Amino acid sequence: MFVWVKPLHVTCAVLSASFFVIRALWMLQGSPWLRVLWVRVAPHVIDTVLLLSGVYLATLWDWATWILVKLVVVVIYIGLGFVALRSGTSPTLQRASLAGALVAVACVFMIAMIGRAF
């Protein structure tokens, strides 16, 4: 099962991060695309598959320390992403949260790439 779960997890991670950046750009531009139903639903589907596949993979690796660190950074990314994409938040706070979320997601990718070396 690992043979297809890991590529699924990596694909969902790339889709999730890419879609976050696209939605953030649309938010900064005030695009009507943010109100389209599939744009509002797709991130939840992608992130659910990402989470479930991640939990499965973590059980295979016995919740190694790097996985726990990655999970903490993911929670930070989710919080910052929520603030960044929330309407009614000041533009300055949105931009700062967006920058922080992008740094966090970059850290998650780096931890995932080097984590297996430990």
C-alpha positions in Angstrom: 0.0 0.0 0.0 2.9 2.3 0.7 3.8 2.2 -3.0 0.8 4.4 -3.9 0.1 6.2 -0.6 3.4 8.2 -0.6 3.0 9.5 -4.2 -0.6 10.4 -3.3 0.5 12.3 -0.2 3.2 14.2 -2.1 0.8 15.1 -4.9 -1.8 16.3 -2.4 0.9 18.4 -0.6 2.0 20.1 -3.8 -1.7 20.6 -4.8 -2.5 22.0 -1.4 0.4 24.5 -1.3 -0.1 25.5 -5.0 -3.8 26.1 -4.5 -3.1 28.1 -1.3 -0.8 30.4 -3.3 -3.4 30.8 -6.1 -6.2 31.6 -3.6 -4.0 34.0 -1.8 -3.2 35.8 -5.0 -6.9 35.9 -5.9 -7.6 37.3 -2.4 -5.1 40.1 -2.9 -6.6 40.9 -6.2 -10.2 40.7 -5.0 -11.0 38.1 -7.6 -14.6 36.7 -7.9 -13.0 33.2 -8.3 -12.9 32.9 -4.6 -16.7 32.7 -4.5 -16.9 29.8 -7.0 -18.1 26.6 -5.3 -15.4 24.2 -6.4 -12.7 26.7 -5.4 -14.2 26.7 -1.9 -14.6 22.9 -1.7 -11.5 21.6 -3.4 -9.0 22.6 -0.7 -11.0 20.7 1.9 -11.0 17.5 -0.2 -7.3 17.8 -1.0 -6.3 18.6 2.6 -8.4 15.7 4.0 -6.7 13.2 1.6 -3.4 14.8 2.5 -4.1 14.4 6.3 -5.3 10.8 6.0 -2.4 9.7 3.9 0.0 11.5 6.2 -1.4 9.8 9.3 -1.1 6.4 7.5 2.6 7.1 6.5 3.3 8.4 10.0 2.1 5.0 11.5 4.6 3.2 9.2 7.5 5.3 10.5 6.4 5.0 14.1 5.8 8.7 14.6 9.5 9.7 14.3 10.6 13.0 15.8 10.8 14.7 12.4 7.1 13.8 11.7 6.1 15.4 15.0 8.1 18.5 14.1 6.5 18.6 10.7 3.0 18.2 12.3 3.6 21.2 14.5 4.8 23.3 11.6 1.7 22.2 9.6 -0.6 23.5 12.4 1.3 26.8 12.3 0.8 26.9 8.5 -2.9 26.2 8.9 -3.4 29.0 11.4 -1.5 31.5 9.4 -3.2 30.4 6.2 -6.6 30.8 7.9 -5.7 34.4 8.9 -4.2 35.2 5.4 -7.3 34.0 3.5 -9.9 35.4 5.9 -12.0 38.2 4.7 -12.4 41.2 6.9 -8.7 41.0 8.1 -6.6 44.1 7.6 -4.5 43.9 4.4 -1.3 44.3 6.4 -2.2 41.3 8.7 -3.2 39.3 5.6 0.1 39.9 3.9 2.1 39.2 7.0 0.2 36.0 7.6 0.6 35.0 4.0 4.3 35.5 4.2 4.5 33.4 7.4 2.3 30.7 5.9 4.6 30.5 2.8 7.6 30.2 5.1 5.9 27.5 7.1 4.9 25.5 4.1 8.5 25.7 2.8 9.7 24.4 6.1 7.2 21.5 5.9 8.6 20.5 2.5 12.2 20.8 3.7 11.5 18.7 6.8 9.8 16.1 4.7 12.7 15.9 2.3 15.5 15.7 4.9 13.5 14.0 7.7 13.8 10.5 6.2 17.6 10.9 6.5 17.5 10.8 10.3 
